[in-house]
């Protein structure tokens, strides 16, 4: 219903294996619009130091958890440079009721998906986030 409309801000972060030790950002900002159960999030982050945590990368700080209607969805992210994925696109994977989106690269050219990990990022990695999904919140 259009009477369930909300706009706001959120603060995107990247976690590696769930950790964020030693990270710092040049820029980290996000906005969202929620209309009924549909959520559009926009965000931008730019590392000055990716920190020391290791493991698979995930986007944290999302304003609403995805519903089961969005589970299993891949959403491409914009790489403004300095991601070391061998030219493979990076995608956020949405899990129902999750508070973060795991990152994977590859897979859309017939190859297997790879976990996007700490080693794929540099201290100056910059990415854009534009994702639409459904929530039960």
Contact map, one row per residue, 1 for C-alpha under 8 A:
11110000000000000000000000000000001100000000000000000000000000000000000000000000000000000000000000000000000000000000000000000000000000000
11111000000000000000000000000000001100000000000000000000000000000000000000000000000000000000000000000000000000000000000000000000000000000
11111000000000000000000000000000000100000000000000000000000000000000000000000000000000000000000000000000000000000000000000000000000000000
11111100000000000000000000000000011100000000000000000000000000000000000000000000000000000000000000000000000000000000000000000000000000000
01111110000000000000000000000000111100000000000000000000000000000000000000000000000000000000000000000000000000000000000000000000000000000
00011111000000000000000000000000111000000000000000000000000000000000000000000000000000000000000000000000000000000000000000000000000000000
00001111100000000000000000000011110000000000000000000000000000000000000000000000000000000000000000000000000000000000000000000000000000000
00000111110000000000000000000011100000000000000000000000000000000000000000000000000000000000000000000000000000000000000000000000000000000
00000011111000000000000000001111000000000000000000000000000000000000000000000000000000000000000000000000000000000000000000000000000000000
00000001111100000000000000001111000000000000000000000000000011100000000000000000000000000000000000000000000000000000000000000000000000000
00000000111110000000000000011100000000000010000000000000000011000000000000000000000000000000000000000000000000000000000000000000000000000
00000000011111000000000000011100000000000011100000000000001111000000000000000000000000000000000000000000000000000000000000000000000000000
00000000001111100000000000010000000000000000100000000000001110000000000000000000000000000000000000000000000000000000000000000000000000000
00000000000111110001000000000000000000000000000000000000111100000000000000000000000000000000000000000000000000000000000000000000000000000
00000000000011111111000000000000000000000000000000001001111100000000000000000000000000000000000000000000000000000000000000000000000000000
00000000000001111111000000000000000000000000000000001111110000000000000000000000000000000000000000000000000000000000110000000000000000000
00000000000000111110000000000000000000000000000000001111110000000000000000000000000000000000000000000000000000000000000000000000000000000
00000000000000111111000000000000000000000000000000000010110000000000000000000000000000000000000000000000000000000000000000000000000000000
00000000000000111111100000000000000000000000000000001100000000000000000000000000000000000000000000000000000000000000000000000000000000000
00000000000001110111111000000000000000000000000000111000000000000000000000000000000000000000000000000000000000000000000000000000000000000
00000000000000000011111000000000000000000000000000111000000000000000000000000000000000000000000000000000000000000000000000000000000000000
00000000000000000001111100000000000000000000000011111000000000000000000000000000000000000000000000000000000000000000000000000000000000000
00000000000000000001111110000000000000000000001111110000000000000000000000000000000000000000000000000000000000000000000000000000000000000
00000000000000000000011111000000000000000000001111100000000000000000000000000000000000000000000000000000000000000000000000000000000000000
00000000000000000000001111110000000000000000111110000000000000000000000000000000000000000000000000000000000000000000000000000000000000000
00000000000000000000000111110000000000000000111100000000000000000000000000000000000000000000000000000000000000000000000000000000000000000
00000000000000000000000011111000000000000001111000000000000000000000000000000000000000000000000000000000000000000000000000000000000000000
00000000001110000000000011111100000000000011110000000000000000000000000000000000000000000000000000000000000000000000000000000000000000000
00000000111100000000000000111110000000000011100000000000000000000000000000000000000000000000000000000000000000000000000000000000000000000
00000000111100000000000000011111000000001111000000000000000000000000000000000000000000000000000000000000000000000000000000000000000000000
00000011110000000000000000001111100000001110000000000000000000000000000000000000000000000000000000000000000000000000000000000000000000000
00000011110000000000000000000111110000111100000000000000000000100000000000000000000000000000000000000000000000000000000000000000000000000
00001111000000000000000000000011111000111000000000000000000000000000000000000000000000000000000000000000000000000000000000000000000000000
00011110000000000000000000000001111111110000000000000000000000000000000000000000000000000000000000000000000000000000000000000000000000000
11011100000000000000000000000000111111100000000000000000000000000000000000000000000000000000000000000000000000000000000000000000000000000
11111000000000000000000000000000011111000000000000000000000000000000000000000000000000000000000000000000000000000000000000000000000000000
00000000000000000000000000000000011111100000000000000000000000000000000000000000000000000000000000000000000000000000000000000000000001111
00000000000000000000000000000000011111110000000000000000000000000000000000000000000000000000000000000000000000000000000000000000000111100
00000000000000000000000000000001111011111000000000000000000000010000000000000000000000000000000000000000000000000000000000000000000111100
00000000000000000000000000000001110001111100000000000000000000000000000000000000000000000000000000000000000000000000000000000000011110000
00000000000000000000000000000111100000111110000000000000000000000000000000000000000000000000000000000000000000000000000000000000111100000
00000000000000000000000000000111000000011111000000000000000000000000000000000000000000000000000000000000000000000000000000000001111000000
00000000001100000000000000011110000000001111100000000000000000000000000000000000000000000000000000000000000000000000000000000001110000000
00000000000100000000000000111100000000000111110000000000000000000000000000000000000000000000000000000000000000000000000000000111100000000
00000000000110000000000011111000000000000011111000000000000000000000000000000000000000000000000000000000000000000000000000000111000000000
00000000000000000000000011110000000000000001111100000000000000000000000000000000000000000000000000000000000000000000000000011110000000000
00000000000000000000001111100000000000000000111111000000000000000000000000000000000000000000000000000000000000000000000001111100000000000
00000000000000000000001111000000000000000000011111000000000000000000000000000000000000000000000000000000000000000000000000111000000000000
00000000000000000000011110000000000000000000001111100000000000000000000000000000000000000000000000000000000000000000000001110000000000000
00000000000000000000011100000000000000000000001111110000000000000000000000000000000000000000000000000000000000000000000011110000000000000
00000000000000000001111100000000000000000000000011111000000000000000000000000000000000000000000000000000000000000000000000000000000000000
00000000000000000001111000000000000000000000000001111100000000000000000000000000000000000000000000000000000000000000000000000000000000000
00000000000000111011110000000000000000000000000000111110000000000000000000000000000000000000000000000000000000000000010000000000000000000
00000000000000011010000000000000000000000000000000011111000000000000000000000000000000000000000000000000000000000000110000000000000000000
00000000000000011100000000000000000000000000000000001111100000000000000000000000000000000000000000000000000000000000110000000000000000000
00000000000000111000000000000000000000000000000000000111110000000000000000000000000000000000000000000110000000000011110000000000000000000
00000000000001111100000000000000000000000000000000000011111000000000000000000000000000000000000000000110000000000011110000000000000000000
00000000000001111100000000000000000000000000000000000001111100000000000000000000000000000001000000011110000000000000000000000000000000000
00000000000111100000000000000000000000000000000000000000111111000000000000000000000000000001000000011110000000000000000000000000000000000
00000000000111100000000000000000000000000000000000000000011111000000000000000000000000000000000000111000000000000000000000000000000000000
00000000011110000000000000000000000000000000000000000000001111100000000000000000000000000000000000110000000000000000000000000000000000000
00000000011100000000000000000000000000000000000000000000001111111000000000000000000000000000000000110000000000000000000000000000000000000
00000000010000000000000000000001000000000000000000000000000011111000000000000000000000000000000000000000000000000000000000000000000000000
00000000000000000000000000000000000000100000000000000000000001111100000000000000000000000000000000100000000000000000000000000000000000101
00000000000000000000000000000000000000000000000000000000000001111110000000000000000000000000000111110000000000000000000000000000000000111
00000000000000000000000000000000000000000000000000000000000000011111111000000000000000000000011111000000000000000000000000000000000011110
00000000000000000000000000000000000000000000000000000000000000001111111000000000000000000000001110000000000000000000000000000000000001110
00000000000000000000000000000000000000000000000000000000000000000111111000000000000000000000001110000000000000000000000000000000000000000
00000000000000000000000000000000000000000000000000000000000000000111111000000000000000000000000100000000000000000000000000000000000001100
00000000000000000000000000000000000000000000000000000000000000000111111110000000000000000000011100000000000000000000000000000000000011100
00000000000000000000000000000000000000000000000000000000000000000111111110000000000000000000011100000000000000000000000000000000000000000
00000000000000000000000000000000000000000000000000000000000000000000011111000000000000000000111000000000000000000000000000000000000000000
00000000000000000000000000000000000000000000000000000000000000000000011111100000000000000000111000000000000000000000000000000000000000000
00000000000000000000000000000000000000000000000000000000000000000000000111110000000000000011110000000000000000000000000000000000000000000
00000000000000000000000000000000000000000000000000000000000000000000000011111000000000000011100000000000000000000000000000000000001000000
00000000000000000000000000000000000000000000000000000000000000000000000001111100000000001111000000000000000000000000000000000000010000000
00000000000000000000000000000000000000000000000000000000000000000000000000111110000000001111000000000000000000000000000000000011110000000
00000000000000000000000000000000000000000000000000000000000000000000000000011111000000000100000000000000000000000000000000000011100000000
00000000000000000000000000000000000000000000000000000000000000000000000000001111111000000100000000000000000000000000000000000111000000000
00000000000000000000000000000000000000000000000000000000000000000000000000000111110000000000000000000000000000000000000000001111000000000
00000000000000000000000000000000000000000000000000000000000000000000000000000011111000000000000000000000000000000000000000001110000000000
00000000000000000000000000000000000000000000000000000000000000000000000000000011111100000000000000000000000000000000000011011100000000000
00000000000000000000000000000000000000000000000000000000000000000000000000000010111110000000000000000000000000000000000111001000000000000
00000000000000000000000000000000000000000000000000000000000000000000000000000000011111100000000000000000000000000000001111000000000000000
00000000000000000000000000000000000000000000000000000000000000000000000000000000001111111100000000000000100000000001000100000000000000000
00000000000000000000000000000000000000000000000000000000000000000000000000000000000111110000000000000000000000000000000000000000000000000
00000000000000000000000000000000000000000000000000000000000000000000000000000000000111111000000000000000000000000000000000000000000000000
00000000000000000000000000000000000000000000000000000000000000000000000000000000000011111100000000000000110000000000000000000000000000000
00000000000000000000000000000000000000000000000000000000000000000000000000011000000010111110000000000000110000000000000000000000000000000
00000000000000000000000000000000000000000000000000000000000000000000000000011110000010011111000000000011110000000001000000000000000000000
00000000000000000000000000000000000000000000000000000000000000000000000001111000000000001111100000000011100000000000000000000000000000000
00000000000000000000000000000000000000000000000000000000011000000000000001111000000000000111110000001111000000000000000000000000000000000
00000000000000000000000000000000000000000000000000000000000000000000000111100000000000000011111000001111000000000000000000000000000000000
00000000000000000000000000000000000000000000000000000000000000000100011111000000000000000001111101011100000000000000000000000000000000000
00000000000000000000000000000000000000000000000000000000000000000111011110000000000000000000111111001000000000000000000000000000000000000
00000000000000000000000000000000000000000000000000000000000000001111111000000000000000000000011111000000000000000000000000000000000000000
00000000000000000000000000000000000000000000000000000000000000001111000000000000000000000000001111100000000000000000000000000000000000000
00000000000000000000000000000000000000000000000000000000000000001100000000000000000000000000011111111000000000000000000000000000000000000
00000000000000000000000000000000000000000000000000000000000111011000000000000000000000000000000011111000000000000000000000000000000000000
00000000000000000000000000000000000000000000000000000000011111001000000000000000000000000000010001111100000000000000000000000000000000000
00000000000000000000000000000000000000000000000000000000011100000000000000000000000000000001111001111110000000000000000000000000000000000
00000000000000000000000000000000000000000000000000000001111000000000000000000000000000000001110000011111000000000000000000000000000000000
00000000000000000000000000000000000000000000000000000001111000000000000000000000000000000111100000001111100000000011000000000000000000000
00000000000000000000000000000000000000000000000000000000000000000000000000000000000000000111100000000111110000001111000000000000000000000
00000000000000000000000000000000000000000000000000000000000000000000000000000000000010011110000000000011111000001111000000000000000000000
00000000000000000000000000000000000000000000000000000000000000000000000000000000000000011100000000000001111110111100000000000000000000000
00000000000000000000000000000000000000000000000000000000000000000000000000000000000000000000000000000000111111111100000000000000000000000
00000000000000000000000000000000000000000000000000000000000000000000000000000000000000000000000000000000011111100000000000000000000000000
00000000000000000000000000000000000000000000000000000000000000000000000000000000000000000000000000000000011111100000000000000000000000000
00000000000000000000000000000000000000000000000000000000000000000000000000000000000000000000000000000000001111110000000000000000000000000
00000000000000000000000000000000000000000000000000000000000000000000000000000000000000000000000000000000011111111000000000000000000000000
00000000000000000000000000000000000000000000000000000000000000000000000000000000000000000000000000000000011001111100000000000000000000000
00000000000000000000000000000000000000000000000000000000000000000000000000000000000000000000000000000001111000111110000000000000000000000
00000000000000000000000000000000000000000000000000000000000000000000000000000000000000000000000000000001111000011111000000000000000000000
00000000000000000000000000000000000000000000000000000001100000000000000000000000000000000000000000000011100000001111100000000000000000000
00000000000000000000000000000000000000000000000000000001100000000000000000000000000010000100000000000011100000000111110100000000000000000
00000000000000010000000000000000000000000000000000000111100000000000000000000000000000000000000000000000000000000011111110000000000000000
00000000000000010000000000000000000000000000000000001111100000000000000000000000000000000000000000000000000000000001111110000000000000000
00000000000000000000000000000000000000000000000000000000000000000000000000000000000100000000000000000000000000000000111111000000000000000
00000000000000000000000000000000000000000000000000000000000000000000000000000000001110000000000000000000000000000001111111000000000000000
00000000000000000000000000000000000000000000000001000000000000000000000000000000011100000000000000000000000000000000111111101000000000000
00000000000000000000000000000000000000000000001011000000000000000000000000000000011100000000000000000000000000000000001111111000000000000
00000000000000000000000000000000000000000000001111000000000000000000000000000000000000000000000000000000000000000000000011111000000000000
00000000000000000000000000000000000000000000011111000000000000000000000000000000010000000000000000000000000000000000000001111100000000000
00000000000000000000000000000000000000000000011100000000000000000000000000000001111000000000000000000000000000000000000011111110000000000
00000000000000000000000000000000000000000001111000000000000000000000000000000011110000000000000000000000000000000000000000011111000000000
00000000000000000000000000000000000000000001110000000000000000000000000000001111100000000000000000000000000000000000000000001111100000000
00000000000000000000000000000000000000000111100000000000000000000000000000001111000000000000000000000000000000000000000000000111110000000
00000000000000000000000000000000000000001111000000000000000000000000000000001100000000000000000000000000000000000000000000000011111000000
00000000000000000000000000000000000000011110000000000000000000000000000000011000000000000000000000000000000000000000000000000001111100000
00000000000000000000000000000000000000011100000000000000000000000000000000100000000000000000000000000000000000000000000000000000111110000
00000000000000000000000000000000000001111000000000000000000000000000000000000000000000000000000000000000000000000000000000000000011111000
00000000000000000000000000000000000001110000000000000000000000000100010000000000000000000000000000000000000000000000000000000000001111100
00000000000000000000000000000000000011100000000000000000000000000110110000000000000000000000000000000000000000000000000000000000000111110
00000000000000000000000000000000000011100000000000000000000000011110110000000000000000000000000000000000000000000000000000000000000011111
00000000000000000000000000000000000010000000000000000000000000001110000000000000000000000000000000000000000000000000000000000000000001111
00000000000000000000000000000000000010000000000000000000000000011000000000000000000000000000000000000000000000000000000000000000000000111
